[in-house]
């Protein structure tokens, strides 16, 4: 296999190159994969191109996990930044527009107030009904104009309120997308890091503890080898769905990377965390998974789980390492079981 794709794909549009490469390498074009190949063929990230060329030279298949790793490494931060900049720009334009309208309205109100004072003086000096009628007519017309101006201002403010709501929703979706794993719908690594930092600081400040589970899908590579990468993706989605349903509202499941997942359990002791881990392990082991194009249900999805609880000597890194060591002990003890830091 050559070390570059440029000789494999005809010189035409970037989109055609992307779809041509997808067909050539049997790539599923999920958003992360599309973004990676778009960046590759547009030559916008030289370091990404070097890594992609190295992967091609090694003969490794570009599966969903690899695409997401490349996307997170080179593109996610840039995408988030562009989306946030877009929202910020829209908000700034909206603020300028609203203040401009309010300034215009205030000028109209000031002018109307001055006119009313003038009408009062004219009425006081008026000689006869005809002069009074003339002043009242002018005052009525000015009042009508002011009412129309106020109504127009209210309509513009209503419109601005709708735009504000749309911008708020856009920002919310941007934040959610930035914190969500595209394949499983769980929190992503960045969101996990933020949550760990928040809970660690709370523990240092208030003494509120938490426990951590680290899960790894047993023999995940064999799913890809036996059934193909699309089934591998289905297995990851299934794990995500079980974690969504099998945990309570305050728990924090996340995809840590590849086939490894983590669950933060706030205000949970190691003993209780072990019970949660065992319940999850059972839910995985009894789940029957049907894959499109595969006649029989897939073999059982099992996981190995390691658990640790925060202590007053811990750093964020040390509790993760302890849970990770417990995970590897679980894997080396036959897999499909739970081990804790107490077993180390």
Secondary structure as UniProt FT lines:
FT   TURN            6..8
FT   HELIX           14..25
FT   HELIX           31..41
FT   TURN            42..43
FT   HELIX           46..58
FT   HELIX           64..70
FT   HELIX           71..75
FT   HELIX           76..125
FT   HELIX           129..178
FT   TURN            182..184
FT   HELIX           189..206
FT   STRAND          210..217
FT   TURN            218..219
FT   HELIX           220..227
FT   HELIX           229..246
FT   TURN            249..250
FT   STRAND          252..257
FT   TURN            258..259
FT   STRAND          260..266
FT   HELIX           270..286
FT   TURN            292..293
FT   STRAND          303..309
FT   TURN            312..313
FT   HELIX           316..332
FT   TURN            333..334
FT   STRAND          338..340
FT   HELIX           341..343
//
